[in-house]
Amino acid sequence: MSQVLPASLQSPRSRLSPTGPELSRIVAGMWRIGEWNMTAQQRLAFIEQCLALGVTSFDHADIYGDYSAEGLFGEALALQPGLRDKMELVSKCGIKLLSQHHPSHEIQHYDTSAAHITASVEQSLRQLRTDRLDLLLIHRPDPLMNFDEIAGAFTQLKNAGKVLHFGVSNFSRHQFESLNRRFPLVTNQVEFSPLHVAPLFDETFDGLQDLNVSPMIWSPLAGGRLFQGGDANVENLRNVIKAIADAHQRPFASVVFAWIMQLPSRPLPLTGTGRIEAVGVAVEGTQFTLSRNEWFTILRAARGHEVA
């Protein structure tokens, strides 16, 4: 997967919705930043390398790294605060984890109350050392979520200039549309990969395309399972993708990213890596398209049966 990256390689930009923010088509996911074992200076260098590739959007959540990931990013950003105006910061809230950092949490649960949303944003701003988030997402659907209460919290945060745009993550089509009727949402961040194709068939992508809203995609490489051993179906899928990659003379992962981004809902995939070479491979997926036959060949292998 490692390769020498062309100096001109740049992630294009894409607007999430007619009223939403413009993000880089490839988004740098910061979920594992604490596992990268980087110094603050090394984290800053990684951020600068991402920006050089046109990857200007960075995805966070309050809970990542046991509530520490945003602080690690903010510590690096503080070394070069002028970079803040060259990037878009995304974060999520709505989950309370059992953690030594929050001893009052007696059970892992969801909390989408206005009070928690507001408190989480304030904490994210402190940790990231910024005065605003470009995009805030509700991390998971909450069985006790009150759509009107969430919309009210979003309105107050927007009016205060603390969050510029809002969306959700892992919502069904109905849940998305229910909240969207009360407050305009700009994305739904969902899991999608050749090993998880449910959003193609459960109306998630259809519903977003109908509203001209782009999804964000987490785990586009199936958490690395596409590269590892597996059952016969996974092995066949891997061989199919590899054959197409060889035919295009492109990296394996670039083909996966290209396959995802070819959807008419204009998905924005997240990376999950601290290796700039791997980020570049994702960006390379924006530079070419697959034929319709190639696209369906991957889908057929992903599902393990003919599509018609």
N, C-alpha and C positions, 0 to 999 in steps of 0.2 A: 504494500500500500504506500510505502514511502517513495518519494520521487523528487526530482528537481522541479520546482514550480516556475512556470513562466512569469517573468517580471510584470507582465501586463494582466495577470489573472486578477479579476475583480468580481466580487459578488454584485449583481445588479440590485437595484432597490425596487420595492414593491409597496404600494399603498394597501393597507389591510381592508379598508372599506372606503366608500366615497367620502366619509367624514373622519376616517381613522388616520393614524400616523403612518409615515413612510418608514419602513424598516429595511434592513438588508435582507435579501432573499434567503441567505444562510444566516442563522442566528446562533451565536455562541452560547451554549448551555453551561451554566456555572454550578450545576448540581454537585460535581465531584471536586471542586476546586480545593477543598481541604485534603483530598487524597493525592494531590499532585506534588506535595512536599516541596513547594517552591518558596523561596524567600519573597518578601514584598517587592524587591527589585526585579526578581524573575517574573512575578505575576504582572508587574507593570510592563515588562518587555513583551510578555505574551499578549497583553491587551493591545500594545502598540503594533505588534505583528498582525493581529486580527484586523485592526483598523487599516493597515497597509493593504490587506487583501479585500478591503471593502466590506468586511464583516463588522458592522458598526452597532449591531444590536446584541445585547447581553441579557440572558434570561436567568432570573433568580427566583427564589421563594424564601419567605421568612424562615421556614423550617429546615432548609438545606444545610447539610453539615451539622446537624443538631444545633441549629440556630446560629451557626458560626460563619457560613459561606459569605453572606453579604458583608460581614465585617472584614473578611480577608480581602474581598474585592475593594472595599472602601479604603482599606489601609494602603493598597497599591495605588488607587486613584489619587489619594492624598499626596503622593509623591509627584504627581503631574496633574494638578487640578484643572488645568486648561483643557484636558482631554474630555472633560464632561460634556462640553458643547459639541463634541464631534461624535457622540454616541447616543444610543437610545437604551434606557434602562427599563427592563420589564421585571415585575415581581408578582408574587402570588400570596394569598392569605386565605385563612378559613379552616386550617387544620391545627389542632393543639396536640403536640406530642408529649409523651412522658419524657421528662428531661430534668437533669440536675439544674439546668439554667432556669427552669420554671417549676419549682417544687409545688406550686399551687395546683398544677395539673394532676388530678387524681386518677384520670382515665384518659386514654387517647380518644379524642372525639373531634367532631366538626363544630365550628362556631362561626356562623355568618351573621351574627348580630351586628348592628351598627357600631356598638361600642368596640367590639373586637376588630372589625375592619379598620376603624379609625386608629386604634392603638397599634395595630400591626403596621399600618402605613407610617405612623410616626417613628416606630422602631426601625423600619426599613430605611427611612430617610437618614436617621442617625447612623446606622451601620454603613450605608453606602456613601455617607458624607456628601449628600446632595440635598437640594431644596425642593426637588420634584421627581416624581416617577413619570416616565413617558407612557407607561401602560401598567395597569393593575388588573390581575385576574383573580376571580374566586377559584381556589385550587381544586375543589371537588364539590359535587352537589351535596347539599346538607339536607337530610330529611326534615329538619326543623327550619329550613330557610324560609324567610318571609320576603317574597319578591319586592313588595312595596318598601320594606325596611332597607333592603339592600340598595334599591334605587335611591332612596333618601340619603343614605350614606355616600353613595357615589356622587350625588348632586352637591352635597356639602364639600366633599374633597375637591371636586372640580372647581367649584366657586372659590375655594381657598387657594387654588393654584398648586395644590400639593400633588395632584394626579391629573394628567392631561387627557388620558383615554382609558377606557375600561373594557374588559372582556371576561371570559370564563375559561375554565379548563375541565375537560372530561364531562361536559354536559351533554345530555341527549338533545335531539332536535327540539322536542317539546319544551324542555327546560330552558334551552337557549331562547326560543321564541317567546316564552312567557316573561322572562326578564327583559328581553329586548323590546317588548311592547311598552315597558315602563321606563326604560333608559336605553339609549342606543349603545349597543355592544359592537366592538370592532373585530373580535376574533373568538374562536373556541379552540383551545389547544388540546389536541387529542393524540392518543397513541395510534400510529399507523406505520406499517412496514410490510414487506412481502410475507412476513410471518404473522401479521395481524391486519387483515383486510376488512374487518367488520364495518368500518365507517363508509366503505363503498356501497354497502348493502343495507344499512340500518337507517338511511335517510340523513345521516350526519352531513356528509359532503353535499348531497343534493340540496338540503335545506339551506346550507351556507351559500352555495352557488346561486340559489334563487334570490337570496338577499344581497348578493354581490359582496359577500364577506369572505375573507381568506382564512382558512384554518392555519394554526401553527401545529407542527408535528413533533411530538416527542418520541424518542426511541426509534428513529427511522431505520437503524441497523439492527433492530430487535435486541438491543442490549449486547451486541456482539455475537449473538447466537448464529447469525448468518455466516460467521467465519469459523465456527466451532463444529465439533462432531454433533451428530443428531441422528434421527431416524432416516429411513430411506427417502422419505418425501423431502426432508430438509437437504439431504445430500444431493438429490436430483435438482432441487431449486438452486442450490449453490452452483452446480455444474452448468445449468442453463444460463445463469447470470454471468458466470465466468466466460462462457462461449461468446456471449454478446459483447462482453467487455473486451475480449481478445479481438473480435471482429472490428470494433471501433478503435482499438489500441488505446483504451482508456482504463483507469484503475477500476477494480471491482466495485468499490464503494461509490465511485462517481456514477456508475450506471444505476445503482439503487437510488441515489439522490435524484438523478435525472428522471427515473421512472415515477417517483413520487411527485416531482414538480410538474410533470406533464399533465396532471389532472386539471380540468377546466376551472376548479375552484381556487387555483393558484396557491397551493400550500407553501408555507415557509418552514422548512425542516430545521430542527435544532441539532447541533453537534453536542457531544458530551465528553470531549477530549481536551487534554492539556498539551497535545502535540500539534504544533502549528502545521506540520506536514499533513496531518489528517484533516485539519480545517481546510487546507488548500485543496485536498481531494474532494471535499464536499463542494467547495466553490466551483471546482472543475465540472461538477454535475450541472451547473447552470449554463455551460458553454455549448451544449449539444442536445439534440433530441433523438429519441428512438423512433423507428418506424412503428406504425400501428401493429404490424405483425410481431415485431420484437416486444412491444409493450404487452400484447396479449399472450405471447409465449411465456413471459414472466408470470403473468396472472394465472395462466393455466397451471404452471408448475407450483405456484404458491398455493392454489386451491386443491391440487392433486386430481383434477378432473377437467374435462372440456368445459368451456364456458357456454356452449350451446349444444 
